[in-house]
Each structure stands twice: as structure tokens, then as C-alpha cells.
Amino acid sequence: MLKQITKPLLDSCRDLLPIVVVIAFFQLLILRQPLPNLMELLVGMLFVVLGLTLFIRGLELGLFPIGESMAYDFARKGNLFWLLAFAFALGFGTTVAEPALIAVSAEAATVAAEADMIINTDESRSGYAFGLRLTVALAVGFAIVIGVLRILKGWPIQYLIIGGYIGVVLMTMIAPQEIIGIAYDSGGVTTSTITVPLVTALGVGLASSIRGRNPMVDGFGLIAFASLTPIIFVMGYGLVY
Amino acid sequence: MMHINAWIEVLLSTLRDVFPIAAIILGFQLFVLRRKPKNLAKILIGFGFVIAGLAMFLLGLEQALFPLGKLMAEQLTAPAFLLADSSMTEQQLVWYSYLWVYLFALCIGFSTTIAEPALIAVAIKANEVSAGAVSVWGLRIAVAIGVAFGIALGTFRIVTGTPLHYYIIAGYVLVIIQTAFAPRNIVALAYDSGGVTTSTVTVPLVTALGLGLATHVPGRSPIMDGFGLIAFASLFPIIAVMAYAQLGNYLRR
């Protein structure tokens, strides 16, 4: 019983040890400064360890099972429309309110205003930022739909991803210079800590409940699409805005 | 008692993040699937753990690690530190004046990725699905090496001011070549590992590093050159994970 509690806690400590070592090393030996507020630091670390342990436990109890059970139920129901509707809602709904995306779009609006792509007023900036958020959310919704279709049909992932890469390269050539950095980064910020386990469980669950699909070959890949399509869509947004 | 207020604030914002997901799941369960999932009570407890755990995790990071890490990123990139032991002026700084910055980028990229909860989740799943062929730590370390290299190269790019898309396109070419040779069942997982690396822990610290560099390096502007580190951190894990599988295959032969 005791071991059931201490082992996950020790695992979390081990997960966090590298960060502590890196920060202590640079602070004490390279910058040669003492660690400020040692007490607060220790309390914070305790929170991080407990939080990570709870999160991992919750993952196994809640997020993985619900993702898989929905995948089985959708596969049994056999209604393609509702499965794709769910895929789109999951991609769009989890992205549109993502805090990291809200921050990046606001920054992008500032860049666009400085580059004279839009008028530099609060109103036009927030309009631009909102449009960008919708664009990225649409891109992620679209990505999960394509990804789910791929699992159902068993299309090899590499052709789709390479096709996406060609899309990124072509868009890079014609998109305005200022948007390129933001577009490339937008692919990374869309996938949050709660979305990733859920979407992974959904993909693996679908691949294991459809005959002829291998969960390892076909089950993964949804996140890959969700990090690729926003790059293309954001450059497209920069072109038409 | 500032902790209590901060905790409630973080908890509320986590709830706000979870809300759309919960609403979509609930809506589809009730109106489309019309089935009660097995072990509903357990799943709800699990959701509670996820929300409380993530809130505590974020709060701890924001109280302890982020302020220190961000301050560090700023100090390491500042001319005062870079010029401390030499008689050079700011204009004489060259790309190798920033060696500590590259090393910091390497270490922080590696260590934040090891602690990234989303990556732990994907590694657990991959281990389960592959019946142990993909080891949890093997995958996590491969991804962390990819992120470490990506972020170090990304800081080098900001210092030298070379165009971002050359690096990205070269990375894509490498991914395509590797895809042709990598074991078939690692490809999808490798592509996924690019997207999972950059979330809760990595993004804030890496963004601070990019902005610090772009602010301090002569000739760079934070709004034009500060971007791109996340893109590097999402591209190089793909290369690293495929290399890990290729290496494993090669050693087994």
C-alpha cells in the first residue's frame, strides 16, 4: 500500500530532477548567484511533484479510458458522419480557447501592425488576432478529421505528411515574410497537455477496434496532423488578410 | 496566504481549459453514442485528478521554476554577462561569444522535455501498444535529445540571423529521407512526438530565451527574430525518434 504511493512520487521526482540540476548549475556556477527564496522554491517543487503524480494517475483513470471507450463506441456505431463531427469538434473546441494560442495570436497581431500589414489600432489588432485564432482552430479540427479518416482507411501516414511538408514549402515561398516565424511556431502551440493524451487514446482505440489496422502503425499520427496544418493555414491567413 | 489565492486562480484557469473538452465529450456521449461509459465513477475521479494535478503542477512551476528560469535566460543573454571577462565591446560579439547560451538552450531543452506531462502520456501509450518494444524512457530520452538539439540550433539561428525557413526545409528533407529507411511502425509515433513536446513546461522557458536573445543581440528585433524556437523544438524530435528506432534496429542485427 505504502509502495503504491511512494513509487509514483519518486518517479515524479526523477522526472523533475534534470530541470533542478540544470537551473542550480547555471545559477550557482555560471551566473555565480545564490538561489533566491529557497523556501518558496522548495514549496513550489513540492507542488510540481505532487501535481505531476496526480496528473499521471488521472491520465490512467480518466483520460485514456474515456478516449478509448469513445473510440470503441464510435467504431461499433459505424456512423462516419458523427465520428468525423466528433473529431472536428475535439480539434476545434480544444484549440480555440487554448491560452498559448491566444498569447501567440496577440503577438502576431503586433507583428502585423508593425509591418504595416494592418492598421495599428486596438480594434484592428484584436480583429486580426481573433481571425488568426479561428484559423488555427479550424486547421486543427480539419487535421483531426483527416487523421481519423486516415486511420479508418489505413492510408500510409508518410504520404500525407510529406504532402503537408510540400504545402508548407510552397506557402513559405509566397507568404508574407513577417508571418513565417509565427506560422511555423503555431504548429507547436496547439496541442495542450490534456488534448494530447485524449487524442492519442482516441487514435489508438480506433485503430485497435477496426479489423486490419495495427495500433502502432495506424493509431498514432493525429497529433502530427494537428501540428502541421496550422502552419499552412496561418500562412494562408497571412496571404489573404 | 497568497498561495491559496494563486491556487484558486490557477485551478479556475485549468477548469476553463478543460471545460470545452468535457462539454464535447459529454455532448457526444449523451446525444450521439447514448451509452454510459463503463467505470463512469472512476473516469470522473480521473478527470478530477487531472484537473487538480495540472493546476498544482502549473502553480508550482509558476512559483518556483519559471521566474528563475526566465531571469536566467535574460541574464545569460545580456551583454553584461557576455562581456564580463573580456575587453570587447558589444559590437565585437561574434556567434561563439554565446557558447553558454547554446549550452543553456541544450540543457533546458532536454530537462524540460523530460518533465513534460504530455510526452509521458504518449510514452506510456506507445509502450503499452507496442507490447514493450518502445520503452518509455527510451522514447522520452530520444525526444528530449531532439528538443535539446533543436533549441540549441534555434538560438544559434537567432544569434546569426539566418532565415528560419532554410533550417526548417533542410529538416523536412532529412525527415523524408529517414522515413524511407525507418522501421514502418515507428513512423507515425515519430511524427507525433514533434507535436507533444512543446506544451506546459517547455514553451514558457524557451519563449523567454528566444525573446531575451532577440532583444540583446545587436541587429535583431524581438518581434521579427524571437519566433522559431518552438518550430525547431517540434521538428528535431521527429528526426531523433526515427534515429532512435534505426539505431535500435541496427544494434539488434
Interface residues (C-beta under 8 A of the other chain):
Chain A: D15 L16 P18 I19 V21 V22 I23 F25 F26 Q27 I30 L31 L35 P36 E40 L41 L42 V43 G44 M45 L46 F47 V48 V49 L50 G51 L52 T53 L54 F55 I56 R57 G58 L59 E60 L61 G62 L63 F64 P65 I66 S69 M70 D73 F74 K77 N79 W82 A85 F86 A89 L90 G93 T94 V96 A97 E98 P99 A100 E107 T110 V111 E114 I157 Q158 I161 I162 Y165 V168 V169 T172 E178 I180 G181 I182 Y184 D185 G187 G188 V189 T190 T191 S192 T193 I194 T195 V196 P197 L198 T200 A201 V204 S208 N214 P215 M216 V217 D218 G219 F220 G221 L222 I223 A224 A226 S227
Chain B: H3 S13 R16 D17 V18 F19 P20 I21 A23 I24 I25 G27 F28 Q29 V32 L33 R35 P37 K38 N39 K42 I43 L44 I45 G46 F47 G48 F49 V50 I51 A52 G53 L54 A55 M56 F57 L58 L59 G60 L61 E62 Q63 A64 L65 L68 G69 M72 Q75 L76 F81 W100 F104 C107 I108 F110 S111 T112 I114 A115 E116 P117 A118 I120 A121 V122 I124 K125 A126 V129 S130 L164 H165 I168 I169 Y172 V175 I176 T179 R184 N185 V187 A188 L189 Y191 D192 G194 G195 V196 T197 T198 S199 T200 V201 V203 I223 M224 D225 G226 F227 G228 L229 I230 A231 A233 S234
